[in-house]
Amino acid sequence: MSEREEQKLQFIDVFSGCGGLSLGLSQAGLRGLFAIERNESAFETFEANFLAPNSVYKFQWPPWLPKEAIGIEELMESHEAELAGLEGMIDVLAGGPPCQGFSSAGRRRVNDPRNQLFKSYLKLVDMVKPRAVLIENVRGFTVDFQSASAKDNYSSMLTEALSDEYQVKDALLNLSSFGVPQNRVRYFVLAFRKGLKVGEPFNELSKMLPGFLRALGLQAPVSSWAAISDLEISRCGEQASSESAGFTEINYVGPRTKYQRLMATESGPGDLRLARHSKAVLGRFAELIELCRAEGRLNISISESLRQKFGLKKRALRVLDPDRPSPTITSMPDDLIHYKEPRILTVRENARLQSFPDWFAFKGKYTTGGKRRRHEVPRYTQVANAVPPLAGRAIGTVIAKILQANLSAKSLSGELDAVPELAKIGA
């Protein structure tokens, strides 16, 4: 085995957020070099989990890059020479450009400046020239933008820009098939440098999923109940919050399902702070749970009649179905009501639905509102914006398999070239 094969494959995470994709790739056996994230709160979470002395998966951060929040354009302007020096050394450049301008859950805007960040990502690809490129985004990334002057489709623009140097494959994936307890459809691009033997990576991913899940003791789909039933107040009780004065938190007892045991840590989870609902809200939520059950409207937006009954303007409000994966979680904590208890979910419950293990700690404010939502990234938003680690782990496993197979073939070819007798036998 060559020295290159003995080393872990290296990746850079661009637009890393709190680190969901970084965690999944690390769990797949890849080694993180550095991450690019401009929001300070999200980077604080990333730093706590990947750069601390006791981190489970520690990044090998380069000395020339400060360990702080930084935007991609600022990075390329300030460290052009250092990035150019990485050419040919990076196995995977991963990331998901901010999706708010593409998402059907928000206001799709063709001129949203965040939509242009994927061009910066492509510029970085050209500078570093990784062996593989991994991109994740919302389904809306594949939908045409209609404007007065043009019809723009960012997925087509992306694949066309990569196709000169890379073999580009893309797919829409429902991440519930990866054991993520959430009905979350996302767009993925896997691109490998031309000259590598690749095949069909998404077919390979589909074939390896049953064994991947068996190895983790999981069977997809995983229901909301299987993910968060150990966090029910009726089972655990409440205690004063260890972090926020005036709040209470769930007094965790222990796991009760295979999925919960996979997520569990000996010290127990954090981020269990409960929202302070008024008696009126508690009563409304309790009635909504019962009425949505009766109407068969679990996991889908409440009916117009219920909105009128309770005088609600919010259209995205849903009650969880305990027997199915949750709907796609959003950055709005009051979009989901617990399937049994009259309350919204805690940060940890949302993190469970995203497949974050319980040791993963989130930092910063819990929530935000109004105009601050444009630039603040509190804990609920960090969780919602993340790539579910289980999905990143499965995809990272396939990428690693493809790259290692090519490295092994290259190593063998070099050995044959060095020994004329063997080269003749192999001819």
C-alpha positions as CSV (number, residue, x, y, z in Angstrom):
1,M,0.0,0.0,0.0
2,S,1.3,3.4,-1.0
3,E,1.9,6.2,1.5
4,R,-1.0,8.1,-0.1
5,E,-3.3,5.2,0.5
6,E,-2.4,5.0,4.2
7,Q,-3.3,8.6,4.7
8,K,-6.9,9.6,5.2
9,L,-8.6,11.3,2.3
10,Q,-8.8,15.1,3.0
11,F,-11.8,17.4,2.6
12,I,-12.6,21.0,2.8
13,D,-16.1,22.1,3.8
14,V,-17.4,25.3,2.2
15,F,-20.4,27.1,3.6
16,S,-20.1,24.5,6.5
17,G,-22.7,26.0,8.8
18,C,-22.5,24.3,12.2
19,G,-20.9,21.2,10.6
20,G,-23.5,18.5,9.7
21,L,-21.8,17.6,6.5
22,S,-18.3,17.8,8.1
23,L,-19.5,15.4,10.8
24,G,-20.9,12.9,8.2
25,L,-17.8,12.9,6.1
26,S,-15.6,12.5,9.2
27,Q,-17.8,9.5,10.3
28,A,-17.1,8.0,6.9
29,G,-13.4,8.1,7.6
30,L,-12.3,11.3,5.8
31,R,-10.2,13.9,7.5
32,G,-11.3,17.5,7.6
33,L,-8.6,20.1,6.7
34,F,-10.5,23.4,7.2
35,A,-14.0,24.8,6.9
36,I,-15.4,28.1,5.5
37,E,-18.3,29.7,7.3
38,R,-19.0,33.4,7.6
39,N,-21.6,33.4,10.4
40,E,-20.0,33.8,13.8
41,S,-22.7,31.8,15.7
42,A,-22.5,28.8,13.3
43,F,-18.7,28.9,13.3
44,E,-18.8,28.9,17.2
45,T,-20.7,25.7,17.0
46,F,-18.3,24.3,14.4
47,E,-15.3,25.3,16.5
48,A,-16.7,23.7,19.7
49,N,-17.2,20.3,17.9
50,F,-14.2,20.1,15.5
51,L,-11.5,22.3,16.9
52,A,-11.6,21.7,20.6
53,P,-8.8,19.6,22.2
54,N,-11.2,16.8,23.1
55,S,-13.1,16.9,19.7
56,V,-14.3,13.4,18.5
57,Y,-13.3,14.3,15.0
58,K,-10.6,17.0,14.9
59,F,-9.8,19.0,11.8
60,Q,-6.1,19.4,10.8
61,W,-6.4,23.2,10.5
62,P,-3.6,24.8,8.5
63,P,-1.5,27.4,10.4
64,W,-2.0,30.1,7.7
65,L,-5.8,30.2,8.3
66,P,-7.1,31.9,11.5
67,K,-9.7,29.7,13.3
68,E,-12.5,32.2,12.9
69,A,-15.6,32.9,10.8
70,I,-14.7,34.0,7.2
71,G,-16.6,34.4,3.9
72,I,-15.5,32.6,0.8
73,E,-14.6,35.7,-1.1
74,E,-12.6,37.1,1.8
75,L,-10.8,33.7,2.0
76,M,-9.8,33.7,-1.7
77,E,-8.7,37.4,-1.6
78,S,-6.6,37.0,1.6
79,H,-5.1,33.6,1.0
80,E,-4.9,33.1,-2.8
81,A,-1.3,31.8,-2.6
82,E,-2.0,29.3,0.2
83,L,-5.1,28.0,-1.7
84,A,-3.1,27.7,-4.9
85,G,-0.6,25.6,-2.9
86,L,-3.3,23.1,-2.2
87,E,-3.8,22.2,-5.9
88,G,-3.9,18.5,-6.3
89,M,-3.8,17.8,-2.5
90,I,-7.5,17.9,-1.7
91,D,-9.6,14.8,-2.3
92,V,-13.0,16.3,-1.7
93,L,-14.3,19.9,-1.8
94,A,-17.7,19.7,-0.2
95,G,-20.4,22.2,0.6
96,G,-23.8,23.6,0.1
97,P,-24.2,27.3,-1.0
98,P,-26.8,29.1,1.1
99,C,-30.2,28.0,-0.1
100,Q,-32.6,30.7,1.1
101,G,-32.9,32.3,-2.4
102,F,-33.7,28.9,-4.0
103,S,-35.9,27.4,-1.3
104,S,-39.6,26.9,-2.0
105,A,-40.1,27.3,1.8
106,G,-39.0,31.0,1.5
107,R,-39.2,33.7,-1.1
108,R,-37.5,32.5,-4.3
109,R,-35.6,35.5,-5.7
110,V,-33.4,35.3,-8.8
111,N,-31.5,38.3,-7.7
112,D,-30.9,37.2,-4.1
113,P,-27.1,37.9,-3.7
114,R,-26.7,34.5,-1.9
115,N,-27.6,32.8,-5.1
116,Q,-24.3,34.0,-6.6
117,L,-22.2,32.3,-3.9
118,F,-22.2,29.1,-5.8
119,K,-20.1,31.0,-8.4
120,S,-17.5,31.7,-5.7
121,Y,-17.6,28.0,-4.9
122,L,-16.8,27.2,-8.5
123,K,-13.9,29.6,-8.4
124,L,-12.5,27.8,-5.4
125,V,-12.9,24.5,-7.2
126,D,-10.8,25.9,-10.0
127,M,-8.1,27.1,-7.6
128,V,-7.8,23.9,-5.5
129,K,-8.7,21.3,-8.2
130,P,-10.0,18.6,-5.8
131,R,-10.4,15.0,-7.0
132,A,-14.1,15.1,-6.1
133,V,-16.7,17.8,-5.6
134,L,-19.8,17.3,-3.4
135,I,-22.6,19.9,-3.4
136,E,-25.9,19.8,-1.5
137,N,-28.8,22.1,-1.9
138,V,-32.6,22.4,-1.7
139,R,-34.8,20.9,-4.4
140,G,-35.5,24.5,-5.6
141,F,-31.9,24.7,-6.9
142,T,-33.1,22.5,-9.9
143,V,-36.2,24.7,-10.6
144,D,-36.1,27.4,-13.3
145,F,-36.1,31.1,-12.2
146,Q,-38.4,33.1,-14.5
147,S,-37.3,36.7,-14.8
148,A,-38.1,39.5,-17.2
149,S,-34.9,39.0,-19.1
150,A,-34.0,35.3,-18.8
151,K,-34.8,31.9,-17.5
152,D,-32.1,30.7,-15.1
153,N,-31.6,27.2,-13.8
154,Y,-28.8,27.0,-11.3
155,S,-28.4,23.2,-11.4
156,S,-27.8,23.3,-15.2
157,M,-25.4,26.2,-14.9
158,L,-23.5,24.4,-12.2
159,T,-23.2,21.0,-14.0
160,E,-22.2,22.8,-17.2
161,A,-19.5,24.8,-15.4
162,L,-18.0,21.6,-13.9
163,S,-18.3,19.4,-17.0
164,D,-15.0,20.5,-18.6
165,E,-12.9,19.1,-15.9
166,Y,-15.2,16.7,-14.1
167,Q,-17.6,13.8,-14.6
168,V,-20.8,15.2,-13.1
169,K,-23.6,13.2,-11.7
170,D,-26.6,14.7,-9.8
171,A,-29.7,13.4,-8.1
172,L,-32.6,14.3,-5.8
173,L,-32.5,12.2,-2.7
174,N,-35.0,11.7,0.1
175,L,-32.8,11.5,3.1
176,S,-35.3,9.4,5.0
177,S,-33.8,6.4,3.1
178,F,-30.5,7.0,4.9
179,G,-32.1,6.5,8.3
180,V,-32.7,10.2,8.9
181,P,-36.0,10.4,10.7
182,Q,-37.2,13.2,8.4
183,N,-38.9,13.4,5.0
184,R,-36.2,15.7,3.5
185,V,-35.6,15.9,-0.2
186,R,-32.3,17.5,-1.3
187,Y,-30.3,18.0,-4.5
188,F,-26.8,16.5,-4.6
189,V,-24.0,16.8,-7.1
190,L,-21.1,14.3,-7.2
191,A,-18.4,15.3,-9.6
192,F,-15.1,13.4,-10.1
193,R,-12.1,14.6,-12.1
194,K,-11.9,13.2,-15.6
195,G,-9.6,10.3,-15.8
196,L,-10.9,8.7,-12.7
197,K,-12.9,5.5,-13.0
198,V,-16.2,6.4,-11.5
199,G,-19.3,4.6,-12.9
200,E,-22.6,5.7,-11.4
201,P,-22.0,6.9,-7.9
202,F,-25.7,7.3,-7.0
203,N,-26.4,3.7,-8.1
204,E,-23.5,2.6,-5.9
205,L,-25.0,4.6,-3.1
206,S,-28.4,2.9,-3.5
207,K,-26.8,-0.5,-3.5
208,M,-24.7,0.1,-0.4
209,L,-27.6,1.6,1.7
210,P,-29.0,-1.7,3.1
211,G,-25.6,-2.8,4.4
212,F,-24.9,0.7,5.7
213,L,-28.1,0.7,7.7
214,R,-27.6,-2.8,9.0
215,A,-24.2,-1.9,10.3
216,L,-25.7,0.9,12.3
217,G,-28.6,-1.3,13.6
218,L,-31.2,0.8,11.7
219,Q,-34.1,0.1,9.4
220,A,-35.4,2.9,7.3
221,P,-37.6,4.8,7.5
222,V,-37.1,5.9,11.1
223,S,-40.2,7.5,12.7
224,S,-40.4,10.6,14.8
225,W,-41.4,8.5,17.8
226,A,-38.3,6.3,17.3
227,A,-36.1,9.4,17.2
228,I,-37.4,11.5,20.1
229,S,-39.7,9.4,22.3
230,D,-37.0,9.2,25.0
231,L,-37.3,13.0,25.4
232,E,-41.0,13.1,26.3
233,I,-41.7,15.3,29.4
234,S,-44.2,12.7,30.5
235,R,-41.4,10.2,30.7
236,C,-38.5,12.3,31.9
237,G,-40.0,15.2,33.8
238,E,-38.6,18.7,33.9
239,Q,-35.8,20.5,35.8
240,A,-34.4,24.0,36.0
241,S,-32.4,24.8,32.8
242,S,-28.7,24.3,33.3
243,E,-28.0,27.1,30.8
244,S,-30.9,29.7,30.8
245,A,-32.3,31.2,34.0
246,G,-36.1,31.2,34.1
247,F,-36.4,28.2,31.8
248,T,-36.9,24.5,32.4
249,E,-35.4,21.6,30.5
250,I,-36.1,17.9,30.0
251,N,-34.6,15.8,32.7
252,Y,-33.2,13.1,30.5
253,V,-33.5,9.5,31.6
254,G,-32.1,7.4,28.8
255,P,-32.7,5.9,25.3
256,R,-35.4,3.4,24.5
257,T,-35.0,2.6,20.7
258,K,-32.1,1.5,18.5
259,Y,-31.9,4.9,16.8
260,Q,-31.8,6.7,20.2
261,R,-29.0,4.4,21.4
262,L,-27.1,5.2,18.2
263,M,-27.4,8.9,19.0
264,A,-26.9,8.6,22.8
265,T,-23.8,9.6,24.8
266,E,-22.9,8.6,28.4
267,S,-23.2,12.2,29.7
268,G,-26.6,12.7,28.1
269,P,-27.7,15.3,25.6
270,G,-27.7,19.1,25.9
271,D,-29.9,21.6,24.3
272,L,-33.0,20.3,26.1
273,R,-34.4,23.8,27.0
274,L,-38.2,24.0,26.8
275,A,-40.1,26.9,25.3
276,R,-42.1,29.0,27.8
277,H,-45.6,28.6,26.4
278,S,-48.5,30.5,28.0
279,K,-51.5,28.6,29.3
280,A,-53.5,29.8,26.3
281,V,-50.9,28.5,23.8
282,L,-50.7,25.1,25.7
283,G,-54.4,24.8,25.5
284,R,-54.4,25.6,21.8
285,F,-51.6,23.2,21.0
286,A,-53.4,20.4,23.0
287,E,-56.6,20.9,21.0
288,L,-54.7,21.1,17.7
289,I,-53.0,17.8,18.4
290,E,-56.3,16.1,19.0
291,L,-58.1,17.8,16.0
292,C,-55.3,17.0,13.6
293,R,-55.3,13.4,14.6
294,A,-59.1,13.3,14.1
295,E,-58.8,14.9,10.7
296,G,-55.9,12.7,9.6
297,R,-53.7,15.8,9.1
298,L,-50.5,14.8,11.0
299,N,-47.3,15.9,9.3
300,I,-49.1,18.3,7.0
301,S,-50.2,21.9,7.4
302,I,-53.2,22.5,9.5
303,S,-56.5,22.9,7.6
304,E,-58.0,26.3,6.7
305,S,-60.9,25.6,9.0
306,L,-58.5,25.1,12.0
307,R,-56.6,28.3,11.1
308,Q,-59.9,30.2,11.2
309,K,-61.1,28.4,14.4
310,F,-57.9,29.5,16.3
311,G,-57.4,32.8,14.4
312,L,-54.0,31.7,13.1
313,K,-52.3,33.3,10.1
314,K,-49.4,30.7,10.0
315,R,-49.8,28.2,7.2
316,A,-46.8,26.0,7.8
317,L,-47.9,24.8,11.3
318,R,-47.9,21.0,11.5
319,V,-48.4,18.4,14.2
320,L,-45.9,15.5,14.0
321,D,-47.0,12.0,13.1
322,P,-45.2,9.7,15.6
323,D,-45.4,6.7,13.2
324,R,-43.6,8.4,10.2
325,P,-40.5,10.5,9.6
326,S,-41.1,14.1,10.4
327,P,-41.7,16.7,7.7
328,T,-38.7,18.8,6.7
329,I,-37.7,20.8,9.7
330,T,-37.2,24.6,9.2
331,S,-35.5,27.4,10.9
332,M,-38.9,28.5,12.5
333,P,-39.1,26.5,15.7
334,D,-42.9,27.0,15.9
335,D,-43.5,25.2,12.6
336,L,-43.8,21.9,14.3
337,I,-45.9,20.8,17.3
338,H,-44.9,17.6,19.2
339,Y,-47.0,14.5,18.4
340,K,-48.1,14.1,22.0
341,E,-47.2,17.0,24.2
342,P,-48.6,20.6,23.6
343,R,-45.3,22.3,22.8
344,I,-42.8,23.0,20.1
345,L,-39.7,20.8,19.9
346,T,-36.4,21.5,21.7
347,V,-33.2,22.2,19.8
348,R,-32.1,18.6,20.7
349,E,-35.3,17.1,19.3
350,N,-34.8,18.9,16.0
351,A,-31.1,17.8,16.1
352,R,-32.3,14.1,16.5
353,L,-34.6,14.5,13.5
354,Q,-31.5,15.7,11.6
355,S,-29.4,12.7,12.9
356,F,-27.0,14.7,15.0
357,P,-25.5,12.6,17.8
358,D,-26.3,13.8,21.4
359,W,-22.6,14.8,22.0
360,F,-22.8,17.4,19.3
361,A,-23.2,20.8,21.1
362,F,-24.9,23.9,19.6
363,K,-23.8,27.4,20.5
364,G,-25.2,30.9,20.3
365,K,-28.7,32.2,20.7
366,Y,-31.7,29.8,20.6
367,T,-33.9,31.9,18.4
368,T,-34.2,35.2,16.7
369,G,-36.9,37.2,14.9
370,G,-37.9,40.1,12.6
371,K,-35.2,41.7,10.5
372,R,-32.5,39.9,12.6
373,R,-33.4,36.7,10.8
374,R,-31.5,37.9,7.7
375,H,-28.1,37.8,9.4
376,E,-28.4,35.9,12.7
377,V,-28.1,32.1,12.8
378,P,-29.4,30.9,16.1
379,R,-29.4,27.2,17.2
380,Y,-32.7,26.3,15.7
381,T,-31.5,27.7,12.4
382,Q,-28.1,26.0,12.6
383,V,-29.8,22.7,13.0
384,A,-32.4,23.2,10.2
385,N,-29.8,24.4,7.7
386,A,-27.4,21.5,8.2
387,V,-26.9,18.5,6.1
388,P,-28.0,15.5,8.2
389,P,-24.8,13.7,9.3
390,L,-26.2,10.2,8.5
391,A,-26.7,11.3,4.8
392,G,-23.2,12.8,4.7
393,R,-21.8,9.7,6.2
394,A,-23.3,7.4,3.6
395,I,-22.4,9.7,0.7
396,G,-18.9,10.1,2.1
397,T,-18.5,6.3,2.3
398,V,-19.3,6.0,-1.5
399,I,-16.9,8.9,-2.4
400,A,-14.1,7.3,-0.3
401,K,-14.7,3.9,-1.9
402,I,-14.4,5.4,-5.4
403,L,-11.3,7.5,-4.7
404,Q,-9.5,4.7,-2.8
405,A,-10.2,2.3,-5.7
406,N,-8.6,4.7,-8.1
407,L,-5.6,5.3,-5.8
408,S,-5.2,1.5,-5.5
409,A,-5.3,1.1,-9.2
410,K,-2.8,3.9,-9.8
411,S,-0.5,2.4,-7.2
412,L,-0.7,-1.1,-8.8
413,S,-0.1,0.4,-12.2
414,G,3.0,2.2,-10.9
415,E,4.3,-1.0,-9.4
416,L,3.8,-2.9,-12.7
417,D,5.6,-0.2,-14.6
418,A,8.5,-0.5,-12.3
419,V,8.9,-4.3,-12.8
420,P,9.2,-5.1,-16.6
421,E,8.4,-8.8,-16.1
422,L,5.1,-8.1,-14.3
423,A,4.3,-5.4,-16.8
424,K,4.6,-7.9,-19.7
425,I,2.4,-10.4,-17.8
426,G,-0.3,-7.8,-17.3
427,A,-0.2,-6.6,-20.9
